[in-house]
Every structure is written in structure tokens, then in C-alpha cells.
Amino acid sequence: MAPGEVFSFTVFATATALAVQFVSARHTRRALRRLAAEWRMTYSRTDSLRLTPKVAARFPIPGAANLRVSDVIYGIEHHRYRFVFVAEFTTGTVSAKRRQRRVASFSEPRDRQQRSRLAAPVVLAPATGKLVDQYRQLAPAMVIRRGKAPAVAVAHSSEGERQDAKTPR
């Protein structure tokens, strides 16, 4: 192969990889926006709420370095602010450094004076599955309760027909 052909192939392969990554990231952002709407919460692509210092202070993996927070879904749950986000961090000390990307959750009281002492620890989703599946595993409690269908009691009439207990007889 001539040097010009190698260069052209390298440029084409790089451009293709960037395009695939762009489309994949866009698809993930759309899915997270839909998930936030389903949870009645708000989605932010960046850490506009400046969560990184708060998360770093309570991060459950000792020695995690270069922490970065992105793709934040946030809202109010009871009397607390709830945040579900992607945490990117590096583990390892000397030679076996490894960059990890996991979904995490964190909540803090709405009252500013109670935030430092009543803030919940950061909870990490299991590292298995797709990113959106990890978000679903850390769904806020109010969403989990709201997602369950209410149980409908069933009554039987004298003819053996099934009727909802809510319908008048």
C-alpha cells in the first residue's frame, strides 16, 4: 500500500468512528431525556448544578481519581433533591489504571442548613448492562411506586361473572 492510501484509510476510519460515536451519544441522550420525562424530572447533559465536589466527597470507591459528572437527571423527591447521573472516574494507583463509567445516585435535603449533615451517600449502579438500564436500576422511589399498577379487587357475582369491585352493581 502506498503511504497516501494508508493515510486516506486512517482518516476515513477515524471519521467513521467519530460519526458512529456521535450517533450513539445522541441516541443515548434522547433515551435519557425520555427517561427523565417519564420520571417527571429534568435532564442536563453537563454538570450545570456543580455536583462533582459534592459527589467526590461522598464517593464510595476509595482512591477514585479524576471524577467527572455528566448526563444528570434531577428533581425533587419528597423533601430532598434527587440526582441520577453518570460518574466517570479512574481507579488504580501505579500501573493498572482503568477509566470506569457508571451510573450513580445522590440525594440531599432541600433545606440548605441541613445539606452537609443529612446528605445521603453516593450509590453506584451495578456495572452490567447498558447505561439506560443502569439509570433504571437507580430510579427514584416515587417513580417505582408510581410505576406499579394499582391492584384491583375482583368480586364474583352470583352468576359467576367477574366484575371490578369499583363498578357499581
SULPE-V445704 format. One record per residue. N is the residue number from 1. RES is the residue in one small letter. PSI is psi in whole degrees, 0 to 359 (none if undefined). OMEGA is omega in degrees with one decimal (NA if undefined). Layout:
N/RES/PSI/OMEGA + N/RES/PSI/OMEGA
This chain:
1/m/138/178.8 + 2/a/154/-179.6 + 3/p/325/178.3 + 4/g/322/178.5 + 5/e/320/177.7 + 6/v/316/178.9 + 7/f/315/179.4 + 8/s/316/178.2 + 9/f/317/-179.7 + 10/t/316/178.4 + 11/v/316/179.8 + 12/f/316/179.6 + 13/a/320/178.7 + 14/t/316/179.2 + 15/a/319/178.1 + 16/t/316/179.2 + 17/a/319/177.8 + 18/l/319/178.7 + 19/a/317/178.1 + 20/v/317/179.0 + 21/q/319/179.1 + 22/f/314/-179.8 + 23/v/319/179.3 + 24/s/316/179.1 + 25/a/322/178.5 + 26/r/319/177.8 + 27/h/317/179.2 + 28/t/317/178.9 + 29/r/319/177.6 + 30/r/317/178.9 + 31/a/320/179.0 + 32/l/325/175.5 + 33/r/317/178.0 + 34/r/320/178.9 + 35/l/317/178.0 + 36/a/319/178.1 + 37/a/321/177.8 + 38/e/322/-180.0 + 39/w/357/-175.1 + 40/r/45/178.3 + 41/m/183/-176.5 + 42/t/144/179.5 + 43/y/138/173.9 + 44/s/130/-178.4 + 45/r/327/-178.1 + 46/t/175/178.1 + 47/d/63/-178.3 + 48/s/342/179.7 + 49/l/359/179.7 + 50/r/54/179.5 + 51/l/339/-172.3 + 52/t/312/179.0 + 53/p/322/179.1 + 54/k/318/-179.6 + 55/v/318/-178.7 + 56/a/325/-179.6 + 57/a/335/-176.4 + 58/r/14/-174.2 + 59/f/133/-173.1 + 60/p/349/-179.0 + 61/i/112/-179.5 + 62/p/140/178.2 + 63/g/4/177.8 + 64/a/134/-175.9 + 65/a/162/175.1 + 66/n/51/-178.7 + 67/l/136/177.6 + 68/r/132/-179.9 + 69/v/134/177.1 + 70/s/175/178.1 + 71/d/61/-174.6 + 72/v/129/169.4 + 73/i/124/-174.8 + 74/y/156/178.9 + 75/g/187/-178.5 + 76/i/130/177.7 + 77/e/110/-175.1 + 78/h/242/179.9 + 79/h/31/-177.1 + 80/r/152/169.5 + 81/y/132/-179.9 + 82/r/133/179.1 + 83/f/130/173.0 + 84/v/127/-169.1 + 85/f/170/173.7 + 86/v/129/175.5 + 87/a/119/175.6 + 88/e/130/-177.0 + 89/f/163/179.3 + 90/t/133/174.4 + 91/t/162/-177.9 + 92/g/151/-175.8 + 93/t/310/-172.0 + 94/v/287/-172.9 + 95/s/330/-173.5 + 96/a/55/178.6 + 97/k/139/-176.1 + 98/r/130/178.4 + 99/r/129/-179.8 + 100/q/153/178.5 + 101/r/113/-178.0 + 102/r/155/174.4 + 103/v/138/-178.9 + 104/a/163/178.8 + 105/s/150/-175.7 + 106/f/143/175.3 + 107/s/155/177.8 + 108/e/154/179.5 + 109/p/153/177.0 + 110/r/331/-179.9 + 111/d/121/-175.9 + 112/r/326/-177.9 + 113/q/336/-178.6 + 114/q/355/-173.2 + 115/r/316/-173.5 + 116/s/326/-176.0 + 117/r/341/-177.7 + 118/l/11/178.5 + 119/a/138/-179.3 + 120/a/156/176.4 + 121/p/163/176.9 + 122/v/132/179.6 + 123/v/129/179.3 + 124/l/140/174.2 + 125/a/155/174.6 + 126/p/147/-174.6 + 127/a/13/-178.3 + 128/t/155/174.6 + 129/g/180/179.4 + 130/k/166/-178.4 + 131/l/317/-179.0 + 132/v/325/176.7 + 133/d/323/176.6 + 134/q/321/175.9 + 135/y/315/-178.6 + 136/r/328/178.6 + 137/q/336/179.4 + 138/l/27/179.9 + 139/a/140/177.1 + 140/p/151/-175.9 + 141/a/323/-178.7 + 142/m/329/178.3 + 143/v/320/179.9 + 144/i/317/179.1 + 145/r/318/-178.2 + 146/r/331/-177.1 + 147/g/338/-179.5 + 148/k/136/177.9 + 149/a/137/179.0 + 150/p/138/179.7 + 151/a/132/179.5 + 152/v/123/179.0 + 153/a/141/-178.6 + 154/v/129/177.8 + 155/a/151/179.4 + 156/h/133/177.0 + 157/s/177/-177.8 + 158/s/334/179.5 + 159/e/357/179.9 + 160/g/6/178.6 + 161/e/149/176.5 + 162/r/135/176.2 + 163/q/147/172.6 + 164/d/143/177.6 + 165/a/340/-179.3 + 166/k/338/-177.2 + 167/t/140/179.5 + 168/p/149/179.9 + 169/r/none/NA
